Amino acid sequence: MSALSGMLATPLVWLAVTLGVFEACDQLSRKSGRHPLAHPVLWATPILIVVLWVSGTPYPVYKDNTFALSFLLGPAVVGLAVPIWAQRERIARLALPILLSLTAGAVTSIASAVGILALFGPPREILASIAPRATTTPVAMAIASQLGGIPALAACIVLFAGIVGAMGATPLLNLLKLDDYRPRGFALGVSAHGFGAARAFQVDATAGAFASLGMALNAVMTAALLSLVAALL
Amino acid sequence: MLPAIFLLLACQLLGEVLHQLTGLALPGSVIGMVVLLGWLALVRRERPVLTAVSAWLTAHLSVMFVPSAVGLMQEGDALARYGVGLALATAVSTVLTIVVTALVFRWALARFTPDEVGKRPVPSEAGA
């Protein structure tokens, strides 16, 4: 029994369990045709929390033993430069629309999220966790921890924003009578990161390309704006 | 493959160093992204392996942040107290950001790049 409980604190066990649970959830997500509500993280996270509770494993032990996965987030964020670079001609051609709408979108996202949440009177660490809500999850977690927020909460908020964006964008943009895939896709990527990009790709390749661009650019824009705000406060 | 992995790690490392030196709240990995962008602009060549490696990493982002998302188990109190506010603020902000971004893009497209307007109209039957 003690040998077994010793094993419960090794990377081998927790990496295998995490990948196994994730893979099972991912299969279901594929079967659903990648419906936003079937996103594997949405189901893998509560399942793993239950596994940790049942096995009596404290979160810090789990965190240490799954470090190999979390570590990859850093290089993955750096790698977002590659698709931005690949789209440089498109960016140059549409520089002003992209820059202006990106800035407007990033400011709207931060101000409205923090402004509305502030009405509920939460402490600063909760506000710092929602500020980067439009960026892709690893960037949001990094920004949140820089601002004194809670990375796990930021990840959860970003997931929720992605689901809202992916499910609401089509009716919303049709309501605006917007018939150009470039602003449609770009807005989706700026506001709903990878979820938005995945949704945009389901609809149209141009919308998808602009959504990926919006996601990557907003990671930089939101990070820059918030570090500026943090420096001024 | 190793040169591509090295390039990503080296850019991240430089990003972390710049982050420490400047004391900016900009995360090291985001600075690293900008550093890599600069490197790609400076040393221009085809980089199929770097493209493949970064595409692989991007494709598997979801599983990488699961360990951090599980940390939510420690935030039960915050969720119970501010869950409604968090959900409301996130949903409204997401919708508002889509509207503002799309409308500013459309306006700027017509205002500054009239040649580009209507280049890719949506077929009316598409349900995008």
Interface residues (C-beta under 8 A of the other chain):
Chain A: T18 L19 F22 D26 H39 P40 V41 A44 T45 L48 I49 L52 W53 Y59 Y62 K63 T66 F67 L69 S70 L72 L73 G74 P75 A76 V77 V78 G79 L80 A81 V82 P83 I84 W85 A86 R93 L94 L96 P97 I98 L100 S101 L102 A104 G105 T108 S109 S112 A113 V114 G115 I116 L117 L119 F120 P122 I126 I130 R133 A134 T136 T137 P138 V139 M141 A142 I143 Q146 L147 I150 P151 A152 L153 A155 C156 I157 L159 F160 A161 V164 G165 G168 A169 T170 L172 L173 N174 L176 L178 D179 D180 Y181 R182 P183 R184 F186 A187 L188 V190 S191 A192 G194 V203 D204 T206 A207 G214 A219 V220 A223 A224 L226 S227 A230 A231
Chain B: I5 L8 L9 C11 Q12 G15 L24 A25 L26 P27 G28 S29 V30 G32 M33 V34 V35 L36 L37 L40 A41 R47 L50 T51 V53 S54 A55 L57 T58 H60 L61 S62 V63 M64 F65 V66 P67 S68 A69 V70 G71 L72 M73 Q74 E75 A78 L79 R81 Y82 V84 G85 L86 A87 L88 A89 T90 A91 V92 S93 T94 V95 L96 T97 I98 V99 V100 T101 A102 L103 V104 F105 R106 A108 L109 F112 T113 E116 V117 G118 R120 P121 V122 S124 A126 G127 A128
